[in-house]
């Protein structure tokens, strides 16, 4: 029967229960009713805090969600809680390589499993800019890989937004450990004239500071003369000028990253210095290009998924203080032995 004929025939088609459900937007109460649990239970399970419930209860809730086609309302949660399910990660205004992108990618995936959306923003300059960001997105937390200025921290506290940075994390500063490991490796090989090389950039050198500090501290602890401090751009002219600051061959250099080490390796070839006899180099990041140098670069790598897990733990412990127990996560650094040390 056509729709026109049906309309005037006096016959009315009654939709089935499943059809009615498909045309009505399901609520968390509908899910709770079908699963035979409370709305609070539904909320906890769907927000990744269902560990206190039996597997059967969790399965019933998820089955009800699938049958009803329930989709949690982000806007509704924002109105109810005064904040969204957004976590903002501030990209530091400093030089970094592809590893940081890998960290943010893994962090996005891990937070998504827990119903949280990661939004990346460049680090703001000043509290006023940060305040506009908070007012616009109403995030539950802001994560920074570098310490917040005190003014920013006070602002976030006044707005009720969790501020998560290295000063609030329970895990050790991996940058400090990088500097220590570089110095230890060079000293253990018998090098006694050391230097540390930063990258020159118009942006800040947030990560290089802790690395240099612990590189210097390790030299002091091992009775080694204070290392020379070099700064160079990633170009031949700067790299050659940096070598000239060393006065003579015979130095071992801990480098901010593999790019700095590669630039100095190129400068050594221009100066006809032998590596590692006249110049020893250790980098950081184990980038794909660093694996193509001649000789192969000695460097340090770390598991980016573990770094992401550390940050996930920090976020969850701050957002769910009562129901989440932060477990220690160790970010292991691995020395990749090449032939430049």
N, C-alpha and C positions, 0 to 999 in steps of 0.2 A: 504493500500500500504506500502511495506517495505521501510526502509530508503534507501536501495540500489536501488530499483526500482524508488523511488522518485528522487534520485540523477540524474539518467540518463533519466528520462522521460521528462525532460524539464519543469516540474511543480514545482513552488517555492511557499512554504507556507509563507504567510505574517503574522507575529505575530500581535496580537491585541495590542491596546494601553496599556492595563494593563500588558500584557506580556513584552512589551518593557520596561515599567517602572520597572518591577521586575528584569530585567537584567542589568539595569543601576543604579549606586549608586546615590541616590538622594542627592541634595545639599540643603542648607538652602534657596537658591534662588528659587529652585523648590517648596519648601514648601510655600514661600512667594507668588509665582505666583498663586499657586492653592488656597491659602486662601485669596488672594486679599489684601495683606498687604505688608509692607516693610520688608527687611531682618532684620532691627533693631528691628522691632516689634516681629518678630519670636524669635530673640535672647533673648530679654527681657522676653518674656513669658516662654520660655523653661528654662531660668536660674532663675525662681522663682521671677521675678520682674514685673509680669504682672498686678499688682494691679490697675494701671492707665488705663487699657483697659477694655472695656465692656466684660461681660461674653460671649456674642455672638462672639466677636473677638477671645477670648481665645479658645472657642470651635472650631471655624473654623481652627485655627492653629493646635490644637491637632488632629482634624480629618484629616487634610492634612498630618500630621506626620504619623498617623496610615495608611492611604491609600498608601503613598509613601514608607513606611518602612524606614523612615529617621532616621539615627543614627548620632548624632553630633560627629564630629571627635575630639577626645581628642588631637591628635597630631597637628591637624590644629589649634586648639584654643591655644595650647602652643606656636606654631610658631608665630601666630598673636599677642598674648598678651605678649609674653616673659615669661609667667608663665603657669603652668598647673592648673587644677581644684582640685589640691590636697591641703588638709590642714593637716599638720603634728601635731600630739599631742605628746608631750614629756612625757613619763612615768617617774615620779619623782623617783630619786634614794633614796627612803625612804621606810619605812615599811607601808604597807597599806593592807586593807582587801578586801573582795569581793565587797564592795560597789563601790570602784573605778572602778572595771570592769563593774559594772552596768552603771556607769556614761558614760564610754567610749562607751558601747554598745548603749545606748540611743542617745549619741552624733553622732555616726556613722549613725544611722537611720535618725535623724533630718537633718543632712547635706546632706545626699543622696537625700532627698526630694527636695533639692535646687540645685541639680546638682554638689555637691561637694563630693569628696572622702576623707575619713579620713584614714590616715596612722599612725599607732602607732610605735614610736621608743623610745628606752631607752634614757634618758637624756644624751646628749653628754658631754664629759669632755674636755673643751677647745674650743676656737674659730676655730682652724684649723679643728677639727672634724666636727663642725657645718657647716663650710664653704663647706666641701666636700658633706655633706648631701644636702645643698641648691643647689650646682652646679649640683648634680646628679638628683634630683627630681624636681627642679624649682617650689617649692610650692608657692601658693598664700599667705599662712599665716602659721605661726608656733605658736601653742597654748601651753602654759606651765601653769600648775597649781601652779607653784612656780615662784618667780621673776627671770627674766633673769639677769645674771651678766652684768655689764655695757659694757664690751668688746663684749659680744654676741649681745647686743642690737645695738651697733654701727655697727657691722658686718651686721646684718639683714637690718638695715636702708640703708647701702651702697649697698646692693644687691637688694633693692626694695621689700623686703619681709615684710609683716606686722608681727610685734611681739606682741603677745597678752598674757598678764600675769596678775596676781592680781594687779599690779601697774597701769595698764591701764584700768582695768575694773571699771564700774560705780557702781557695786553692792558691798555691804559690805563684809568684810572678814568673811566667815562663821566659820573659825577656832577660831577667836577671840571670836565670840559669843558662841561657844561651851564651852570655858573656863569660860566665865562669867556665863553661865547657870548652869554649874556644881557647881561653888562656891555658887551661889545664893541658889540653892536647898539645899545644905548642911547647909548653915548658917541659912536659913529660918526654918530648922528643929531643930535648937538650937545647932548645933555643933560649938565648939569654938577652937578646936585644929585640924587644917587642914594640909594636905600634898597633893602634886601633884606628880604622879608617871609616869615617862617616860619609854618607852621600850628601852632596850639596843640593839643596832644593829650596824653592821659595816658600814651600810649606814647612810645617814644623817637623821636628825629629823626635817625636814622642817615644818611639820604640828604641831609638838609638841611645838615649840617655841612660836607661837602666842597663843596657848591654855594656856600654863603655864603663860605667861605674863598677860593675862587678868584674869586668876584665881587669881594671886597675886594681881592685881590691884583691883579686887572686894573685896578681903579680906581687903585691905588697906582702901577702901572706906567705908567699913562697920565696921571699928574699930577692925578688927580681927588681931591677931598677924601673922606675915609673915609665910606662910606655909613652912613646911619641903619639900625639893625636893629630890625625890627618883628616882633611875634608876635601872631597873632590866631586866634580860632576862626572857623568858617564860619557866622557869623551877623551880622546887621546891627549889633548893639550893639558887638561887638568890632571890626568893620571901621571903623565911624565913630570909635571910640576910637583906632584905629591912625592914621587920617588926622589926628586932632587932634594926635598926636605929631609930625607933620611941620611944625607951626606955621603954615605958609602954603602956598598952591598953588605949583606949579612943580617938583615932584619927579617923577622917573622911578623906578619900582619893579620890581625883579626878583623874581618870586614863586616860592615853592616848587613850586606846581603851579597848574593852571587853576582849581581851586576857590578858592584864595586870591585869585587875580586877579579872579575873578568877584565874590567878596565885596567886594573893594575897589572894583570897578566900580559895584556897587550903592551903596556908601557915597558914592562921588563924586556919584551922581545925587541922593542925599538931601542932600548938602552943596551941590548945584548947581555942582559943579566941572566944567569942560569937559574932555573926554578927546579927544585927548591934550594939549591946550594947558595945562591946569592940573594934570593928573595923567596920566602915561604909565605903561602897564603891559605887562609881558611875562610870560606864563605858561609852563607846561611840561606836556606830555603830549598836547596836541591832542585832548582828549576830545570826544565827540559834543556834550555840552552847551555846550562852549566855542565851538562853531561857531554857536550860536544867540544869542550876546550882541549887544547893540547899544551901541556899534559892535562889529564883529567883533574878537575878541581876537587880538592878536599872540602867538604861542606857539612852542614847539619840539616837534618830534616825532622819533621814532626808530623804526627797523625792529625790531620785537620778535623777528622770526625770526632776525635777525643776532645779537641779544643771546643768544638760545637757542643759536645755533651756537657762539658764544664759549664758553658754559658747557659744551656738549658736548665741544668741543676740550679744555677744561681737564680734564674728567672722564676722557676717553679717554687723554690724555697721562699722567695719573697712574696709571691702571689697567693700561696696557700700555706701560710705559716702554721696552721693547726693540723693540716692533713698530710703534709709532705715532709719527709725526712731526707735531708740532703746527704747523699753518699759521697765519700771521697773519690775523686776521679783524678788519676795521675796522668799528666800529659808527658809522655816519654819523648825525649829527644834522642835521635840516633845519629851517631857520627858516621858519615859516609866517607870512607878513606879513598882519596884519589892519589895523585902523585905530586901535589903542590906543597906538601909539608914535610 
